[in-house]
Structures are given as C-alpha cells and as structure tokens.
Amino acid sequence: MDQMDGPVDEQFYDSGYGNVETATSVPSVHYVNEAGVPEDIMDELRSHREIASIIEKWSQTLSGHVHPTLDVFGRKRWEGTRHVFAQMSLCAWAVENDDILSTLADVTEALSFNRCRFDLYDDDQEDVWNQWAGEIDLDSLLRSCARELFKVSQVYVGMWWGRRTYTVRDIPILDAVRQVDLFSQKRQEDILNSGATPPLPPDPKELPGPGRGNRKRKKEFTVEVPTAMTIFDPTKILPVGTMMFDRQRYAYIATREESEAFEAALRGDVVDSMVLQLIERKYTPNGADIAACGELGVTADYLWLMRKDSVFRHTLTKAQYERFASVRLKGVLPILDMKDHLRAADRAALMGNANFIVVITKGSDKLPAKPAEIDNLREQAKVVARLPVLVGDHRLNVTIVAPPLDNTLIESRWQVLDSRLVFTALKSFQPIVQGGNASGGVSEMSRVVSQGLDNRRHQLVRALEQHVFAAIKERNENLDESPSLEFQPKRISLDFQADVMNAILKVRDRGDISRESTLEEIGFDEDVEVLRRAKEKMYYDRVFSSSTPYSSPVANPFSVGDNNNPPTPGTPTPPKQAPDAGRPPGSTDSQPRTAKAELEEE
C-alpha cells in the first residue's frame, strides 16, 4: 500500500480513482497496487492525469461489460449504451441473423442496384470506363457498400492501384445495324417482290464489311486505375487527426501479430506488397485520438496510418466534428429484445404442451379409494404409458395438465414487432390510414421509402465520383472527360405511378428526353431494341402493316412513300403498305385534325 499525504486534487477526487478518508486531520489518499505493476510505472501514471483518467474509464467499461446471452432475464443484451464499435457489431449480427432484417437488406439491395454503366460523350473513353468497371466488378462493390451502409451507416473502401492497357472494342450494335442496312438495300427489290413469304436469313459471306487489310488499328488506352477494391471491417479502422474540413486520416487497428508483420514489411525484411500498398507508417496518436481509443477499448500503440490514396470512407449524414456517423440501425435493438422474449414465451408454451403432466385420481369424498385400489391404479398407469387403455369405475378421473395455447403463435403479436422492425430500418413511418383509404397511406409511404433508397444510392455514387473517378481522371491525361454512372432503372419505385409515366411520355413526345431514357423507365434496353427493330424492318414489317393513327410516318413500322411523294411508276410496291402519315384505313383527309374540327363534325 502506498500512502500520499497532502491536499487532494479536485479533478482526481471526482474521478473516483482512490479511496478518500475524511477526518479532523489532513485528508489522505491511499493507492492499492493489486495489479503487480512496478512502482516506478505507478508513479509515472500518478503524475500523468490524462493517462490515469483514460485507464480509469477503460477499467470501468470492463467491469460493467455484459456478454450477449439468450437468457430470458438477460435484458442488457440489446442495451444502447455501448460504444460505437459494439453497436456496429450488434447491428451487423442482427442483419445477418434476423429473418426480417436480412430479407429487408436483400430486397433494398435488389431495388437499388439492378444494372449500371458509364455514359460519356466520347465513345472510346466510355468503353474504357466500362471495361474497368467490369474488371473490378463494380456492381458487386456497390451492393456490398450499400449493405455496409444499411448495417453500420459507414463503409471503408480500399483501393489497389496499378496500370492497365485497355483496347477500345468495336460496337457490335452499330456494326450489326450497318450490315443489316446494307443487306436490306442490296436485296430490297427481292424482298418487296417476294410476297408474303419472308426471305431467308442473309448469308454471312454475302454481308459486306471491311477486309482484313482495310480494318483500322484499334485504339489503346494505358491508364493507372484501381485494379482491385475491397471493403474493410469498420471496427478495424479508426478516423484520426483533425476532423474539421474533412482532413481526417484513417488508421488501421492492428493486433500485436499484425503490428510486428507491418514493421517487418516496412523495414524490408519481408516482401509484402499489400502492406506497401495500404500502410504508410506507424501512427502516433494525439490527445483526442488517445481518448477515442480509451472509449473504444483500442490499444493506441498498434495504430498504423493508411495511405491517403488507398482508402476512403463514405457515411450517412454526419457532422464533420463527429468521428463516426451515428449507427442508424441501432433503433431496432430494443425491438429485437422484445422479439427474443416473444420467441422464448412461445417456445416455452410449445415445450410445455409437448411435455404435459398426466394427473390420475380415484375416489371421492363419499367413496375414498382404498390403498389396494391406488396400488392397482399405479401399476395400471405404468402400462398406460405404452398402451393407451385405462380401466376403472366412475370414480376414476384423468386430467392432462398443460399451459394454454390461446396466445401462442398469434400472427398479430409477431406482426406488430416485424412491422416496427421494417419501418425503423427503412427510417420511415408506419402508414396512417385516414378516412378508410388504406391504399392511399401505403402509396404515400412507398414514395417516402423509395426516395430514401434513391437518396442513399445517389450519395454513394457521389462518394465514388469524389474519391475514385476524380482520382483516376487526375492521374490519366488521356481521360479528359468526367464519367457519369447511370443506373437502370433511373428511379427506384415501389409502386406504379401512372401520372409519372404519362409525364415521361409527354416529355419524350416534346423531344426533351432521349428514347433511351424513356425505355429505361419501363425496363427495356435500347441496344437490344435496335437489333430487334432492324430485324423487324427486314423480315416482318411488310407482313404486319401496323401503325399508330395520326402519327408521324417515320414512327410507323413500315411505310413506302406518302401522299406528297408517291412511289415511282414501275417500281415494285409491297403487298401490304402502312397508311401514309398514320391515317387509319379508309381515311381520305391529309391534314392533321384539330379539336375544333372534331367538335364541328360531332
């Protein structure tokens, strides 16, 4: 025991580190060295209040730690007072093991990320970006990032930089359309005179095209890009340094074995390219970093600073002074606690019915059973366990004791908790039905949920543009155009909105948006439709003379000539010809109809 006399420091007194004795004499503080630490180290700790305070906080967290348990009375399992790393671990475990949350994560992931590709004005650069996206499997990376955001509200992405040479590929769609067009011009007269019999498919040998000696040399791009990308465990990365103005860096929380391996690799004793790609040096934490390590239970001596261009972080909305984004999913933890208790209650009821108690009595107040009858009944009951036959008189009474199942496995009890899980995880409100219009409330909530998913996807793409796409463009002078990552469909919709679809069609008719955007909204690929339309023009349009009334003749599937420019005499005409200018069959008017003319006709 070490005794120190003299005045007691107020800050040290408030920390509760020592035992304070009050007496008429001068107060004294007693220290008990129960850990077996050398006294010189204890003296150094007593002289550094900051270190002593951190150790005290750490020891208090250890003494109050509660291990996860499935015990019915273990009510601190889902408590929300744990540090952020513990919250991340609990939420990640809940998403992977709870049936509702795991299904919800899969559904939202499928809704948010269907197909994506890069769109650029320069076709060559667009092909390079799409080849790079296919090489690193950008689709899977986006899905993994979205799942991390769903679980822990933050994702750390690592990048492995390298040089790649991409050869610009031919556009098969344009080449196929060109060959179809040339073949159609070559055999147009035969097609028109062939009657209703479709022509045979073209012989590949007859299709014109550039010869081997006339083909232009393909263009190549040698660029420096991330050749591989990975996602780190969020509980292994600690933001360090200055948080303001996004000047923070990221330190890897290593174990003792990992720290020794990093030192050997940086010294050159061991060849480890991964360490050289990711790790810059050992990090010396400042005061705020040491305090954060104390709160998280992390050893500050094993922090390794990661290279600035090898890792970036994307989080849900947070302030810059915050070291971590708030774990949004922690709101489901109390609900999961109630769900565990409900599961335990139903399980106990079912087990009680499976292990029921049989009570057999004989006799009454007027005619009590004799000892011989009771002994005979006991022997007979042993046989009843194997043969369900019990013989007795009117005084015999058999009762099965089991808990009631009136409230066991009731769907409404589970539905209340499951619906709360869904709306808490989606950060939405449960639909409030007013005036008996249930569909209206559900429709409004579906729009809220879809807007939330769309916003998360948009923010994730913005993070990639800032930390990945901009870095690639900066390192490569031959990539001078900023890429645009587009998704199909562009909007996330949980229900069909007829008014939105009508607005898209009107905007398309005005020519304000492209045909590709219109087709993507209803789930069609323009490249596939180009091939199908080219095939239809060759083989089927002359048989099916379908048209849209009062539409442009260009929009009709098949049309030769019009009223102002009829076919040249002597030239063959198809057996069936689409009405000129979209007029219905038998129509003689040649001018567009107006609303006034229709009213006068009526």
C-alpha positions in Angstrom: 0.0 0.0 0.0 1.3 3.4 -0.9 0.2 6.4 1.1 0.3 10.0 -0.1 -0.4 12.9 2.3 -1.4 16.4 1.3 -4.3 18.1 -0.4 -6.5 16.1 -2.8 -6.8 17.3 -6.3 -10.5 18.0 -7.1 -10.3 16.5 -10.6 -8.7 13.4 -9.3 -11.2 13.2 -6.5 -14.1 13.4 -8.9 -12.7 10.6 -11.0 -13.2 8.2 -8.1 -9.8 6.6 -8.6 -8.8 6.4 -4.9 -10.4 6.0 -1.5 -10.9 9.3 0.3 -10.9 9.2 4.1 -12.4 12.2 6.0 -11.1 13.1 9.4 -10.2 16.0 11.5 -6.6 15.7 10.3 -5.3 16.4 6.8 -7.0 14.1 4.2 -5.0 11.3 2.7 -5.4 9.2 -0.4 -4.5 5.5 -0.4 -3.5 3.6 -3.5 -3.6 -0.2 -3.6 -1.4 -1.8 -6.3 -3.2 -5.0 -6.9 -2.1 -5.5 -10.5 1.6 -6.2 -9.6 2.8 -3.3 -11.7 6.2 -1.9 -10.8 6.1 1.1 -8.5 8.1 3.3 -10.9 5.4 2.8 -13.5 2.7 3.6 -11.0 4.5 6.8 -10.0 4.6 7.8 -13.7 0.9 7.0 -14.1 0.1 9.1 -11.0 2.0 12.1 -12.4 0.0 11.9 -15.7 -3.6 12.7 -15.0 -4.7 12.2 -18.6 -3.4 8.7 -18.8 -4.8 7.8 -15.4 -8.2 9.1 -16.4 -8.2 7.0 -19.6 -7.2 3.9 -17.7 -9.9 4.5 -15.2 -12.6 4.8 -17.9 -11.3 1.7 -19.6 -11.4 -0.3 -16.3 -15.0 0.9 -15.6 -16.1 -0.3 -19.1 -14.5 -3.7 -18.4 -16.3 -4.0 -15.0 -19.6 -3.2 -16.5 -19.4 -5.3 -19.6 -22.3 -7.7 -20.2 -21.8 -10.6 -22.5 -24.6 -11.4 -25.0 -26.9 -14.0 -23.7 -30.1 -15.7 -24.7 -31.3 -15.9 -21.1 -34.8 -14.6 -20.7 -33.6 -12.3 -17.8 -30.5 -11.1 -19.8 -32.2 -7.8 -20.5 -29.0 -5.8 -21.1 -28.2 -7.7 -24.3 -29.5 -5.0 -26.6 -28.8 -2.0 -24.5 -27.9 1.1 -26.5 -25.2 2.5 -24.1 -22.3 0.6 -25.7 -19.6 2.3 -27.7 -19.9 2.7 -31.4 -17.9 -0.4 -32.3 -20.1 -2.6 -30.1 -23.2 -1.1 -31.8 -21.8 -1.9 -35.2 -21.1 -5.5 -34.2 -24.6 -5.9 -32.7 -26.3 -4.4 -35.8 -24.2 -6.5 -38.2 -25.1 -9.6 -36.3 -28.8 -8.7 -36.2 -28.9 -8.1 -40.0 -27.3 -11.5 -40.8 -29.4 -13.5 -38.3 -32.8 -11.9 -38.0 -35.2 -13.1 -40.7 -36.9 -9.7 -41.3 -33.8 -7.6 -41.4 -31.8 -10.0 -43.6 -34.7 -10.1 -46.1 -35.1 -6.4 -46.0 -31.4 -5.9 -46.7 -31.6 -8.2 -49.8 -34.8 -6.5 -51.1 -33.5 -3.0 -50.8 -30.2 -4.0 -52.4 -32.0 -5.6 -55.4 -34.2 -2.5 -55.8 -31.3 0.0 -55.6 -28.8 -1.8 -57.9 -30.1 -3.6 -60.9 -27.8 -2.6 -63.7 -25.3 0.3 -64.1 -22.9 1.5 -66.8 -20.9 4.6 -67.6 -22.2 7.1 -70.1 -19.8 9.6 -71.8 -19.8 11.7 -74.9 -16.6 10.1 -76.1 -17.4 6.6 -77.2 -13.7 5.4 -76.8 -13.4 6.7 -73.2 -16.8 5.3 -72.4 -15.7 1.8 -73.4 -12.5 2.2 -71.3 -14.5 3.1 -68.2 -17.0 0.2 -68.8 -14.1 -2.3 -69.2 -12.6 -1.1 -66.0 -16.0 -1.4 -64.2 -16.3 -5.0 -65.4 -12.7 -5.8 -64.3 -13.2 -4.7 -60.7 -16.8 -5.9 -60.6 -18.3 -2.5 -59.8 -21.8 -3.9 -59.5 -20.8 -6.2 -56.6 -18.8 -3.4 -55.0 -21.9 -1.1 -55.0 -24.1 -3.8 -53.4 -21.5 -4.5 -50.7 -21.2 -0.8 -49.9 -24.9 -0.5 -49.7 -25.2 -3.4 -47.3 -22.5 -1.9 -45.1 -24.4 1.4 -45.0 -27.5 -0.5 -44.1 -25.8 -2.3 -41.3 -23.4 0.2 -39.7 -24.1 3.5 -41.6 -20.5 3.8 -42.8 -18.2 1.9 -45.3 -14.5 1.9 -45.7 -13.2 1.1 -49.2 -9.6 0.1 -50.0 -8.0 0.6 -53.5 -5.1 -1.2 -55.1 -3.7 1.0 -57.8 -2.0 -0.4 -60.9 -1.5 0.2 -64.6 -3.8 -1.3 -67.2 -4.0 -1.2 -71.0 -7.5 -1.3 -72.5 -8.2 -1.7 -76.2 -11.3 0.0 -77.4 -13.8 -2.6 -78.5 -15.9 -2.4 -81.7 -19.6 -1.6 -81.0 -21.4 -4.7 -82.1 -24.7 -3.0 -82.2 -23.7 -0.4 -84.8 -21.8 -3.0 -86.8 -24.9 -5.3 -86.9 -27.2 -2.4 -87.9 -24.8 -1.4 -90.6 -24.7 -4.9 -92.1 -28.5 -5.2 -91.8 -28.9 -1.9 -93.6 -26.5 -2.8 -96.4 -28.2 -6.1 -96.9 -31.6 -4.5 -96.9 -30.5 -2.1 -99.6 -29.0 -4.9 -101.7 -32.0 -7.1 -101.7 -34.8 -4.6 -101.2 -36.3 -5.4 -104.6 -36.3 -9.1 -103.9 -37.9 -8.5 -100.5 -40.7 -6.4 -102.0 -41.5 -8.9 -104.7 -41.3 -12.0 -102.6 -45.0 -11.8 -101.5 -45.9 -13.0 -98.0 -43.0 -15.4 -97.7 -40.3 -14.0 -95.5 -36.8 -14.1 -97.1 -34.1 -16.4 -95.8 -31.6 -15.0 -93.3 -28.6 -13.4 -95.0 -25.5 -15.5 -95.8 -22.6 -14.2 -93.7 -20.4 -14.4 -96.7 -22.7 -12.0 -98.6 -22.6 -9.4 -95.9 -20.3 -6.5 -96.9 -17.7 -5.3 -94.5 -14.1 -4.1 -94.2 -11.5 -6.6 -95.3 -8.6 -7.7 -93.1 -6.2 -5.2 -94.7 -8.7 -2.3 -94.6 -9.5 -2.6 -90.8 -8.2 0.3 -88.8 -5.9 -0.3 -86.0 -7.8 -0.3 -82.7 -7.1 2.5 -80.2 -5.5 1.7 -76.9 -5.5 3.4 -73.5 -2.8 2.9 -70.9 -4.2 4.2 -67.7 -3.5 4.0 -63.9 -6.6 2.8 -62.2 -7.6 0.8 -59.1 -7.2 -2.8 -60.3 -8.9 -4.2 -57.2 -11.2 -2.7 -54.5 -12.1 -4.1 -51.1 -14.2 -3.3 -48.1 -12.6 -3.1 -44.6 -14.1 -4.2 -41.3 -15.5 -0.9 -39.8 -14.3 -2.0 -36.4 -10.7 -2.2 -37.6 -10.5 1.4 -38.9 -10.2 4.5 -36.7 -10.5 8.0 -38.1 -7.6 10.0 -36.7 -6.2 13.5 -36.9 -8.3 16.7 -37.5 -11.9 16.0 -38.3 -12.8 19.5 -39.5 -12.8 20.3 -43.2 -12.6 16.5 -44.0 -8.9 16.5 -43.1 -9.1 13.2 -41.1 -6.9 10.3 -42.0 -7.6 6.6 -41.3 -5.6 4.3 -39.1 -5.7 0.5 -39.1 -6.2 -1.1 -35.7 -3.8 -4.0 -35.8 -3.2 -6.8 -33.4 0.2 -7.5 -31.9 1.0 -10.1 -34.6 -0.2 -7.8 -37.4 1.8 -4.9 -36.0 5.0 -7.0 -35.9 4.4 -8.1 -39.5 3.8 -4.5 -40.7 7.1 -3.4 -39.1 9.0 -6.2 -40.8 7.4 -5.4 -44.2 8.2 -1.7 -44.0 11.8 -2.4 -42.9 12.2 -4.6 -46.0 12.8 -7.8 -44.0 9.7 -9.4 -45.6 8.2 -8.8 -49.0 4.6 -7.9 -48.7 3.1 -5.9 -51.5 -0.3 -5.5 -49.7 1.3 -3.8 -46.7 3.3 -1.5 -49.0 0.1 -0.6 -50.9 -2.0 0.2 -47.9 0.2 1.1 -45.0 2.2 4.4 -44.8 3.8 4.3 -41.3 3.1 3.7 -37.7 0.8 6.4 -36.3 1.5 8.4 -33.2 -1.9 9.4 -31.8 -2.7 12.8 -30.3 -4.7 13.5 -27.2 -8.1 13.3 -28.8 -7.1 10.0 -30.5 -5.9 8.5 -27.3 -9.2 9.5 -25.6 -11.1 7.8 -28.5 -9.0 4.7 -28.1 -9.8 4.6 -24.4 -13.6 4.8 -25.1 -13.4 2.1 -27.7 -11.1 -0.2 -25.8 -8.4 0.0 -28.5 -4.7 -0.1 -27.9 -3.2 3.1 -29.2 0.2 1.5 -29.7 -1.0 -0.6 -32.6 -2.4 2.1 -34.8 -1.0 2.2 -38.4 -1.7 5.1 -40.7 -3.1 4.1 -44.1 -2.1 5.7 -47.3 -4.3 8.6 -48.3 -5.0 7.3 -51.8 -5.6 3.7 -50.7 -8.7 4.1 -48.6 -11.7 6.4 -48.4 -14.9 6.4 -46.2 -18.5 7.1 -47.1 -21.0 7.6 -44.3 -24.6 8.5 -43.9 -25.3 12.1 -42.8 -23.0 13.3 -40.0 -21.3 16.5 -38.8 -17.6 17.0 -39.5 -16.8 17.2 -35.8 -18.2 13.7 -35.3 -15.6 10.9 -35.6 -18.2 8.3 -36.6 -21.6 8.5 -38.1 -24.4 7.5 -35.8 -25.4 3.9 -36.4 -28.9 4.3 -37.7 -29.9 0.7 -37.3 -29.4 0.7 -33.5 -33.1 1.6 -33.2 -34.0 -2.0 -33.9 -32.1 -3.4 -31.0 -34.9 -2.8 -28.4 -37.4 -4.3 -30.8 -35.2 -7.4 -31.3 -35.1 -7.7 -27.5 -38.9 -7.9 -27.3 -38.8 -10.3 -30.3 -36.4 -12.6 -28.4 -38.7 -12.6 -25.3 -41.8 -13.3 -27.5 -39.9 -16.2 -29.1 -38.9 -17.6 -25.7 -42.5 -17.3 -24.5 -43.9 -19.2 -27.4 -41.2 -21.8 -27.2 -41.9 -22.3 -23.5 -45.6 -22.8 -24.2 -45.0 -25.3 -27.0 -42.5 -27.3 -24.9 -44.9 -27.3 -22.0 -47.6 -28.9 -24.2 -45.1 -31.4 -25.6 -44.1 -32.3 -22.0 -47.5 -32.3 -20.4 -48.4 -33.8 -17.0 -51.0 -36.5 -16.6 -52.9 -36.5 -13.2 -54.9 -39.7 -12.4 -57.1 -39.7 -9.4 -59.6 -42.2 -8.0 -62.2 -41.9 -5.3 -64.5 -39.2 -4.0 -65.4 -37.7 -0.7 -68.1 -40.2 -0.1 -66.2 -43.2 -1.6 -62.5 -42.7 -1.0 -60.1 -45.0 -2.8 -58.6 -47.9 -0.8 -54.8 -48.5 -0.7 -55.1 -51.6 -2.8 -57.0 -49.7 -5.5 -54.4 -47.0 -5.5 -51.6 -49.5 -5.9 -53.5 -51.3 -8.6 -54.0 -48.0 -10.4 -50.3 -47.1 -10.1 -49.4 -50.4 -11.8 -52.0 -49.9 -14.5 -50.7 -46.4 -15.2 -47.3 -47.8 -16.0 -48.9 -49.9 -18.6 -50.9 -47.0 -19.9 -47.6 -45.3 -20.8 -47.3 -47.9 -23.6 -50.9 -48.9 -24.2 -53.5 -46.1 -24.1 -56.1 -48.2 -22.2 -57.1 -47.4 -18.6 -59.9 -49.3 -16.9 -61.7 -48.1 -13.8 -65.1 -47.2 -12.4 -67.0 -43.9 -12.2 -64.6 -42.6 -9.5 -61.6 -42.6 -11.9 -60.5 -39.1 -13.1 -57.7 -38.5 -15.7 -56.5 -34.9 -16.2 -53.8 -33.6 -18.6 -52.1 -30.5 -17.2 -50.6 -28.2 -19.9 -50.2 -24.5 -20.4 -52.9 -22.8 -22.5 -52.1 -22.1 -26.2 -54.7 -19.3 -26.6 -51.9 -16.6 -27.2 -49.2 -18.8 -28.7 -48.0 -18.2 -32.2 -50.6 -15.5 -32.8 -49.7 -13.6 -36.1 -50.8 -10.2 -34.8 -48.2 -10.3 -31.9 -45.4 -11.0 -34.4 -46.7 -8.6 -37.0 -46.5 -5.7 -34.6 -42.8 -6.3 -34.0 -41.9 -7.2 -37.5 -43.6 -4.1 -38.9 -41.8 -1.9 -36.4 -38.5 -3.5 -37.5 -39.2 -2.8 -41.2 -40.1 0.9 -40.7 -37.4 1.5 -38.2 -34.7 0.0 -40.5 -36.1 2.0 -43.5 -36.3 5.2 -41.5 -39.9 5.7 -42.4 -43.3 5.9 -40.6 -46.0 3.4 -40.5 -48.8 4.3 -42.9 -51.6 6.2 -41.1 -55.0 5.3 -42.6 -57.4 8.2 -42.6 -61.0 8.1 -43.9 -60.8 4.4 -44.7 -58.4 5.0 -47.6 -55.8 2.3 -46.8 -54.2 2.2 -50.3 -53.6 6.0 -50.1 -51.5 5.7 -46.9 -49.5 2.8 -48.2 -48.8 4.6 -51.5 -47.5 7.7 -49.8 -45.2 5.7 -47.6 -43.9 3.7 -50.6 -42.9 7.0 -52.1 -41.1 8.0 -48.9 -39.2 4.7 -48.8 -38.3 4.9 -52.5 -37.0 8.4 -52.1 -34.9 7.4 -49.2 -33.3 4.5 -51.1 -32.7 6.7 -54.1 -31.0 9.3 -52.0 -28.7 6.7 -50.4 -27.7 5.4 -53.8 -27.1 8.9 -55.1 -24.9 9.8 -52.2 -22.9 6.6 -52.6 -22.3 7.4 -56.3 -21.2 11.0 -55.3 -18.6 9.5 -52.9 -17.3 7.3 -55.7 -17.1 10.3 -58.1 -15.1 12.3 -55.5 -12.7 9.7 -54.2 -12.3 7.2 -57.2 -13.4 8.7 -60.5 -11.8 12.1 -59.9 -8.6 10.4 -58.8 -8.5 8.3 -62.0 -9.1 11.3 -64.2 -6.4 13.3 -62.3 -3.8 10.5 -62.9 -4.5 10.0 -66.6 -4.3 12.9 -69.0 -5.8 10.8 -71.8 -9.1 10.5 -69.8 -10.2 14.1 -70.0 -14.0 13.6 -69.7 -15.8 13.1 -66.4 -17.7 9.8 -66.3 -21.4 9.6 -65.4 -22.5 6.4 -63.7 -26.1 5.7 -64.7 -28.5 3.1 -63.3 -31.3 1.2 -64.9 -34.0 2.0 -63.9 -33.0 5.5 -63.1 -35.6 5.9 -60.3 -36.4 3.5 -57.5 -40.1 2.9 -57.5 -42.1 0.6 -55.2 -45.4 1.1 -57.0 -46.6 2.0 -60.4 -47.3 5.7 -60.8 -49.4 6.3 -63.8 -49.1 10.1 -63.6 -45.3 9.9 -63.6 -45.3 7.6 -66.6 -47.6 9.8 -68.6 -45.4 12.8 -67.8 -42.4 10.9 -69.1 -44.2 10.0 -72.4 -45.2 13.7 -72.8 -41.7 14.9 -72.3 -40.5 12.3 -74.8 -43.0 13.5 -77.4 -41.7 17.0 -76.9 -38.2 15.8 -77.6 -36.8 16.9 -74.2 -35.5 13.5 -73.2 -34.0 10.7 -75.2 -35.6 7.4 -76.3 -33.1 5.5 -74.2 -34.2 7.3 -71.0 -37.9 6.5 -71.8 -37.2 2.9 -72.5 -35.1 2.5 -69.3 -38.1 3.8 -67.2 -40.2 0.8 -68.4 -37.3 -1.7 -68.2 -36.2 -2.0 -71.8 -32.7 -1.9 -73.2 -32.3 0.3 -76.2 -29.3 -1.7 -77.6 -31.5 -4.8 -77.7 -34.4 -3.0 -79.2 -32.2 -1.7 -82.0 -31.3 -5.2 -83.1 -35.0 -6.3 -82.9 -36.3 -3.3 -84.8 -33.6 -3.8 -87.5 -34.7 -7.5 -87.8 -38.4 -6.5 -88.0 -37.8 -4.0 -90.8 -36.1 -6.7 -92.8 -38.5 -9.6 -92.3 -41.7 -8.8 -90.6 -42.8 -5.2 -91.2 -44.1 -5.9 -94.7 -46.4 -8.6 -93.3 -47.6 -6.6 -90.2 -48.7 -3.2 -91.5 -49.5 -1.8 -88.0 -49.4 1.9 -87.4 -50.5 4.5 -84.9 -53.4 6.7 -86.0 -52.4 10.3 -86.8 -48.8 9.7 -86.0 -45.7 10.5 -87.9 -44.9 8.3 -90.9 -41.4 7.9 -89.5 -42.8 6.2 -86.4 -44.7 3.6 -88.3 -43.1 0.2 -88.6 -43.2 0.1 -92.4 -44.1 2.8 -95.0 -43.1 3.3 -98.6 -43.9 6.8 -100.0 -46.6 9.2 -98.8 -49.3 11.2 -100.3 -47.0 14.0 -101.4 -44.2 11.7 -102.7 -45.8 8.5 -104.1 -43.7 5.6 -105.3 -42.1 6.0 -108.8 -44.2 4.3 -111.5 -42.8 0.9 -112.4 -41.2 0.3 -109.1 -42.4 -2.7 -107.1 -44.7 -2.0 -104.1 -45.1 -4.2 -101.1 -48.3 -6.4 -100.8 -49.3 -4.5 -97.6 -48.5 -0.9 -97.1 -48.9 1.1 -93.9 -51.3 4.0 -94.2 -49.4 7.2 -95.1 -48.9 9.7 -92.3 -50.5 7.4 -89.8 -54.0 7.7 -91.2 -56.5 5.0 -90.2 -57.5 2.6 -93.1 -60.1 4.2 -95.4 -59.2 7.8 -94.2 -59.1 10.4 -97.0 -58.0 13.5 -95.1 -54.5 14.6 -95.4 -54.3 17.4 -92.8 -53.8 17.0 -89.1 -57.1 17.1 -87.2 -57.8 19.8 -84.7 -60.1 19.8 -81.7 -62.4 22.4 -83.4 -62.8 20.2 -86.5 -63.8 17.3 -84.3 -66.3 19.3 -82.4 -67.9 20.6 -85.7 -68.1 17.1 -87.0 -69.9 15.9 -83.9 
